Amino acid sequence: MGSCFNGPMEGSASPAPITGLLQIWRAGDQSAQGALFDAIYPELRRLASSRIRGLARNSTIHPTELIHEAWIRIAKNTGMSFENRNAFYAATAMIMRRVLVDRARNRGAQKRRDSGDWPVESFTSPEFDLPSINEALEALELVCERQARQVDLRFFGGFSAEEASNILGVSTATLKRDWLAARMFIRHFLEHGRT
């Protein structure tokens, strides 16, 4: 499919300049932040668009908002370091998940305030219950962080299996086993809780 991430698009910056910009920015040169954002923005927008389309029909966040909220969180977190663009995209997928979860929680809190209790449709809706998925992922991180990162990359970041394999530095066979295990863990957690 044409919506998968295949590295930089023709005419965009190559991986080495993106990695270089990340390192310069994290070393304290704030002028690199703008250049980095310009270099990766088209790819992040495409990923955010595909992720939002896949999450919910009535999503209230637009790709530009998702990217900007994620970028603000990345920029504010001075403790984050990225040794290369793969680490950056992995972190960005995780932060996009957190932005979407925070939005879903705020929407749920508003519905509870408006209706007086928890909306029943949140338990029966065919759409994703992001706060519950987030809780399952946090539990999975304690068991196998690599599996949780793969879910971030593939589910929230929109990366293909091959791309996630490259970013995580594992074989496709390992990735397939991890994907199956992660999906089983999350399904079990959502159905049975922490037991």
C-alpha positions as CSV (number, residue, x, y, z in Angstrom):
1,M,0.0,0.0,0.0
2,G,1.2,3.5,-0.7
3,S,0.6,4.8,2.8
4,C,3.5,2.9,4.4
5,F,6.6,4.7,5.6
6,N,9.4,3.8,3.2
7,G,12.0,6.2,4.5
8,P,12.4,9.8,3.2
9,M,10.5,10.7,0.1
10,E,12.3,11.7,-3.0
11,G,13.7,15.1,-2.6
12,S,13.5,15.1,1.2
13,A,16.4,14.9,3.6
14,S,18.2,11.6,3.8
15,P,18.5,9.7,7.0
16,A,22.0,11.0,7.8
17,P,21.0,14.7,7.8
18,I,17.9,13.9,9.9
19,T,20.1,12.0,12.4
20,G,22.5,14.9,12.4
21,L,19.8,17.4,13.0
22,L,18.5,15.4,15.9
23,Q,21.9,15.2,17.5
24,I,22.6,18.9,16.9
25,W,19.2,19.9,18.4
26,R,19.6,17.6,21.4
27,A,23.1,19.1,21.9
28,G,21.5,22.4,22.5
29,D,21.4,24.2,19.1
30,Q,17.8,25.3,18.9
31,S,18.1,26.4,15.3
32,A,18.3,22.8,14.3
33,Q,14.8,22.2,15.7
34,G,13.1,24.2,12.9
35,A,15.2,22.5,10.2
36,L,14.4,19.1,11.7
37,F,10.7,19.9,11.8
38,D,10.6,21.0,8.2
39,A,12.5,17.9,7.1
40,I,10.2,15.4,8.8
41,Y,6.9,17.2,8.7
42,P,5.5,15.7,5.5
43,E,6.2,12.2,6.7
44,L,4.8,12.8,10.2
45,R,1.6,14.4,8.6
46,R,1.1,11.3,6.4
47,L,1.6,9.0,9.4
48,A,-0.7,11.0,11.6
49,S,-3.4,11.1,8.8
50,S,-3.3,7.3,8.4
51,R,-3.4,6.8,12.2
52,I,-6.4,9.0,12.8
53,R,-8.3,7.4,9.9
54,G,-7.7,4.0,11.5
55,L,-8.7,4.9,15.0
56,A,-12.2,6.3,15.0
57,R,-14.8,7.6,12.6
58,N,-15.6,10.5,14.9
59,S,-12.1,11.5,15.9
60,T,-12.0,15.1,17.1
61,I,-8.3,15.6,16.4
62,H,-6.8,16.5,13.0
63,P,-3.4,15.3,11.8
64,T,-1.9,18.8,12.1
65,E,-3.1,19.0,15.7
66,L,-1.7,15.6,16.5
67,I,1.7,16.4,15.0
68,H,1.9,19.8,16.8
69,E,0.8,18.4,20.1
70,A,3.3,15.5,19.8
71,W,6.1,17.9,18.7
72,I,5.5,20.2,21.7
73,R,5.8,17.3,24.0
74,I,9.0,16.2,22.3
75,A,10.5,19.7,22.4
76,K,9.6,20.2,26.1
77,N,11.1,16.9,27.2
78,T,14.8,17.7,27.3
79,G,15.6,14.3,28.8
80,M,14.8,12.6,25.5
81,S,17.7,11.7,23.3
82,F,17.7,10.2,19.9
83,E,20.7,8.4,18.6
84,N,19.2,8.2,15.1
85,R,16.0,8.8,13.2
86,N,14.7,5.3,14.0
87,A,14.8,6.1,17.7
88,F,13.1,9.4,16.9
89,Y,10.2,7.8,15.0
90,A,9.7,5.2,17.7
91,A,9.5,7.9,20.4
92,T,7.2,10.0,18.2
93,A,4.8,7.0,17.8
94,M,4.7,6.6,21.5
95,I,4.0,10.3,22.1
96,M,1.3,10.3,19.4
97,R,-0.3,7.5,21.4
98,R,-0.2,9.5,24.6
99,V,-1.7,12.5,22.8
100,L,-4.6,10.4,21.5
101,V,-5.1,8.8,24.9
102,D,-5.2,12.1,26.7
103,R,-7.7,13.4,24.1
104,A,-9.9,10.3,24.6
105,R,-9.7,10.6,28.4
106,N,-10.7,14.3,28.3
107,R,-13.6,13.5,26.0
108,G,-14.7,10.7,28.4
109,A,-14.4,13.0,31.4
110,Q,-16.5,15.6,29.6
111,K,-19.2,13.1,28.8
112,R,-19.3,12.0,32.4
113,R,-19.6,15.6,33.6
114,D,-22.4,16.1,31.0
115,S,-24.3,12.9,31.8
116,G,-23.5,12.4,35.4
117,D,-21.8,9.0,35.0
118,W,-19.7,6.9,32.7
119,P,-21.1,6.6,29.2
120,V,-22.3,3.1,28.5
121,E,-21.4,3.4,24.8
122,S,-17.7,3.5,25.7
123,F,-17.9,-0.1,26.6
124,T,-20.0,-1.3,23.7
125,S,-18.7,0.8,20.9
126,P,-16.8,-0.9,18.1
127,E,-14.4,2.0,18.2
128,F,-11.2,1.7,20.2
129,D,-11.2,2.6,23.9
130,L,-7.8,4.3,23.9
131,P,-7.4,4.7,27.7
132,S,-7.9,0.9,28.2
133,I,-5.5,0.1,25.3
134,N,-3.0,2.5,26.8
135,E,-3.3,0.8,30.2
136,A,-2.8,-2.6,28.5
137,L,0.3,-1.3,26.7
138,E,1.7,0.0,30.0
139,A,1.2,-3.4,31.5
140,L,2.8,-5.0,28.4
141,E,5.8,-2.7,28.8
142,L,6.5,-4.3,32.2
143,V,6.5,-7.8,30.5
144,C,8.2,-7.0,27.2
145,E,9.1,-3.5,26.3
146,R,10.0,-4.4,22.7
147,Q,6.4,-5.8,22.1
148,A,4.9,-2.6,23.5
149,R,7.2,-0.5,21.2
150,Q,6.0,-2.5,18.2
151,V,2.4,-1.8,19.0
152,D,3.3,1.9,19.3
153,L,5.0,1.8,15.9
154,R,2.5,-0.2,14.0
155,F,-0.8,0.7,15.6
156,F,-0.1,4.3,16.6
157,G,2.7,5.2,14.3
158,G,1.3,3.6,11.2
159,F,4.6,1.8,10.3
160,S,4.6,-1.5,8.4
161,A,6.0,-4.7,9.9
162,E,9.2,-4.3,7.8
163,E,9.6,-0.7,9.0
164,A,9.0,-1.6,12.6
165,S,11.5,-4.5,12.2
166,N,14.2,-2.0,11.0
167,I,13.4,0.5,13.7
168,L,13.5,-2.0,16.5
169,G,16.5,-3.9,15.0
170,V,14.9,-7.3,15.1
171,S,14.3,-9.9,12.4
172,T,10.9,-10.1,10.8
173,A,10.4,-13.6,12.4
174,T,10.9,-12.1,15.8
175,L,8.7,-9.2,15.0
176,K,5.9,-11.6,13.9
177,R,6.2,-13.6,17.1
178,D,6.2,-10.4,19.2
179,W,3.2,-9.0,17.3
180,L,1.1,-12.1,17.9
181,A,2.1,-12.2,21.6
182,A,1.4,-8.5,22.0
183,R,-2.0,-8.8,20.5
184,M,-2.9,-11.8,22.7
185,F,-1.7,-10.0,25.8
186,I,-3.7,-6.8,25.0
187,R,-6.8,-8.8,24.1
188,H,-6.5,-10.8,27.4
189,F,-5.9,-7.6,29.4
190,L,-8.9,-5.9,27.9
191,E,-11.1,-8.9,28.5
192,H,-9.8,-9.9,32.0
193,G,-7.9,-6.9,33.4
194,R,-4.6,-7.4,35.3
195,T,-5.4,-10.9,36.4
